[in-house]
Amino acid sequence: MKITSLYGNQTSITEFILLGFGDLPELQILLFLLFLVIYIVTMAGNILIMVLVVADQHLHTPMYFFLENLSFLETCYSSTILPRMVLVSFLSGNRTISVSGCLTQYYFFGFLAVAECYLLAATSYDRYLAICKPLRYAALMNGRSCLQLAAGTWISSSLVADITIYLMQQLTFCGPNEIDHFFCDFVPVVKLSCRDTRMMELVTTLLAAVCTLPPFLLTLATYVCIISTILQMPSTTGKRKAFSTCSSHLIVVSVFYGTLMIVYMLPKTDTLRDLNKVFSVCYTVLTPLANPLIYSLRNTEVRESLGKVVTKFLAGKRIQSFLL
């Protein structure tokens, strides 16, 4: 444990040890392979969606604009946590991380998590307008509105992350230096501080409430309206298809918002602290994996676009082989 002198006999830690899943030594190889596959699939799925939306003119619509933003976010979000956990902790066994590196990781994680809350709400609002207000959709969700919603999402998320990381930079860590988590999350890091953190925890709980409750309630309200509109459809097949889509969206949204609210808003009891690692896997690993599958790759338009791209690629390969 590296330390530097402060005032008097106090010392300050300069690095942490991320315990991760070290309490399961018999499962290290299995966990390494599992998280490696999840990371590869997550990156491939989200990058594929971004490429398709850029390449296909038919996907230049507000819905796919938000889904492209979401895919870009998930790519960055997964890369903030999984590469270090998979390539460093599991592969090399090096579980140390500097205090500055730890705070940097938490800054990007917090920034992207808040952005995802707002982007999911914006996506559901777009679907609400398209299904429940089709005649006003083009006027309400034009290019300018999309850019304003996206810009508001990224700017407000950055502001929240800036406030949180500023407060965390005021902390002093005197020991111990072991973080019982697989990344630098707020609760286990603050727990190691030798300062009074009650005010900081109150502020971050309020910020978490502002960043999760309104978007979650907005998302819930939009889907209630969407389901109400679907019930009025005359086609049984259309109802079944729409319900299938909405239910899958709601499951992913509920898991993401629900686990975030449990970790950041509920009182920090011993039981919840023990379960934090499990809940964190849901919103850091599973959601980025599920979003491209649920929101995009199930859409007929995306599958058709993918088919066109694959066909063009294979045709180009055949022409190239013929010329050679």
C-alpha positions, -999 to 999 in steps of 0.1 A, spaced: 0 0 0 16 33 -11 12 62 13 24 98 14 28 120 45 2 146 52 -1 165 85 14 152 117 10 114 118 -17 112 91 -10 94 59 -28 94 26 -34 64 3 -23 69 -33 -37 37 -48 -66 13 -42 -70 -24 -46 -101 -35 -65 -111 -68 -50 -135 -75 -78 -146 -111 -79 -114 -123 -61 -136 -141 -35 -144 -166 -62 -110 -179 -72 -124 -212 -86 -145 -192 -111 -118 -167 -124 -113 -184 -158 -150 -188 -163 -157 -151 -154 -128 -139 -176 -143 -157 -206 -178 -147 -198 -170 -110 -194 -147 -110 -225 -175 -125 -247 -200 -99 -232 -176 -71 -240 -169 -83 -276 -207 -88 -283 -216 -54 -267 -190 -35 -288 -198 -54 -320 -236 -48 -316 -234 -11 -308 -207 -3 -334 -228 -22 -360 -259 0 -352 -238 32 -355 -224 21 -388 -259 11 -402 -275 44 -391 -248 64 -407 -247 43 -439 -284 39 -446 -305 70 -455 -337 52 -445 -325 51 -409 -320 89 -408 -350 94 -386 -354 108 -350 -358 73 -335 -325 61 -350 -308 93 -342 -315 86 -305 -306 49 -308 -273 59 -325 -265 82 -295 -274 53 -272 -252 29 -290 -223 54 -289 -229 59 -252 -230 21 -245 -197 17 -264 -180 42 -242 -199 30 -211 -187 -6 -215 -152 5 -223 -150 25 -190 -153 -7 -169 -150 -40 -188 -115 -37 -204 -98 -30 -171 -117 -57 -153 -111 -83 -181 -77 -75 -194 -60 -62 -162 -77 -78 -132 -85 -112 -146 -57 -116 -171 -27 -101 -153 -40 -103 -117 -31 -67 -111 -59 -52 -91 -43 -19 -81 -55 14 -94 -43 49 -85 -66 73 -66 -66 97 -96 -73 67 -120 -101 56 -97 -118 90 -97 -113 93 -134 -131 60 -140 -159 70 -117 -163 104 -135 -168 88 -169 -190 61 -154 -212 86 -137 -213 109 -167 -224 81 -190 -249 65 -166 -267 98 -161 -267 104 -199 -282 69 -204 -310 78 -180 -320 108 -201 -314 91 -234 -337 62 -226 -364 88 -216 -358 107 -248 -362 75 -269 -394 65 -251 -408 101 -256 -400 98 -293 -419 65 -295 -448 81 -276 -451 109 -301 -448 86 -331 -475 62 -318 -499 84 -298 -495 117 -317 -487 106 -353 -502 137 -369 -480 161 -348 -449 139 -348 -431 155 -377 -436 190 -363 -427 181 -326 -398 158 -333 -379 177 -360 -341 179 -365 -338 209 -342 -358 192 -314 -336 161 -316 -304 181 -314 -317 201 -284 -327 169 -266 -294 152 -273 -274 183 -263 -294 187 -232 -287 151 -223 -249 153 -226 -246 188 -210 -267 180 -180 -250 147 -175 -216 164 -176 -228 189 -150 -239 162 -126 -207 143 -130 -186 175 -125 -204 182 -92 -200 147 -79 -163 144 -88 -156 178 -73 -170 166 -40 -150 133 -42 -118 151 -48 -121 167 -14 -119 133 3 -89 120 21 -81 83 22 -61 71 52 -66 33 50 -76 6 44 -73 7 6 -93 -23 -5 -125 -16 -26 -149 -45 -25 -161 -40 -60 -150 -46 -96 -149 -8 -105 -146 25 -86 -182 30 -76 -193 59 -53 -204 39 -22 -174 16 -18 -149 45 -25 -165 70 -1 -167 42 25 -129 43 27 -126 80 34 -115 92 68 -136 123 66 -172 129 75 -191 121 42 -227 124 54 -233 157 36 -217 144 4 -238 113 5 -269 134 10 -260 156 -21 -253 126 -43 -285 108 -32 -305 140 -42 -286 141 -75 -293 104 -81 -330 110 -74 -331 139 -99 -313 119 -125 -332 87 -122 -368 93 -109 -380 119 -134 -367 101 -165 -380 68 -152 -414 82 -144 -415 99 -178 -406 66 -195 -432 47 -175 -459 73 -184 -451 72 -221 -453 34 -222 -486 35 -204 -499 59 -231 -484 37 -258 -500 5 -244 -533 23 -241 -531 33 -278 -521 -2 -288 -552 -16 -271 -573 4 -295 -557 -13 -325 -580 -35 -345 -553 -60 -356 -546 -88 -331 -512 -94 -348 -503 -57 -345 -512 -58 -308 -491 -89 -301 -461 -74 -320 -464 -40 -303 -468 -56 -268 -438 -78 -274 -417 -47 -283 -430 -26 -254 -426 -54 -228 -390 -60 -238 -382 -23 -237 -398 -20 -202 -379 -50 -189 -345 -34 -199 -355 0 -186 -369 -13 -153 -337 -33 -146 -315 -4 -155 -334 23 -135 -343 -1 -107 -308 -13 -99 -294 22 -101 -320 35 -77 -314 6 -53 -277 13 -52 -277 51 -51 -310 61 -33 -318 35 -7 -302 35 28 -268 18 28 -276 -12 49 -252 -41 53 -274 -63 31 -275 -38 3 -238 -32 5 -233 -70 0 -256 -70 -30 -243 -38 -46 -218 -58 -67 -246 -80 -81 -269 -50 -88 -240 -31 -105 -235 -60 -130 -271 -53 -142 -265 -16 -151 -229 -18 -161 -227 -51 -180 -261 -64 -189 -278 -32 -200 -252 -22 -226 -254 -58 -239 -292 -59 -241 -299 -24 -255 -287 -30 -291 -305 -63 -292 -338 -50 -277 -340 -15 -292 -324 -19 -326 -315 -54 -339 -351 -66 -334 -364 -38 -357 -373 -49 -393 -358 -17 -407 -324 -24 -390 -324 -61 -402 -332 -50 -437 -305 -24 -436 -280 -51 -423 -291 -74 -451 -284 -47 -477 -249 -40 -463 -240 -77 -462 -253 -82 -498 -233 -52 -510 -202 -65 -492 -205 -100 -506 -212 -86 -541 -181 -64 -539 -160 -94 -528 -173 -115 -558 -164 -86 -582 -130 -82 -567 -123 -120 -569 -135 -120 -606 -112 -91 -615 -82 -108 -598 
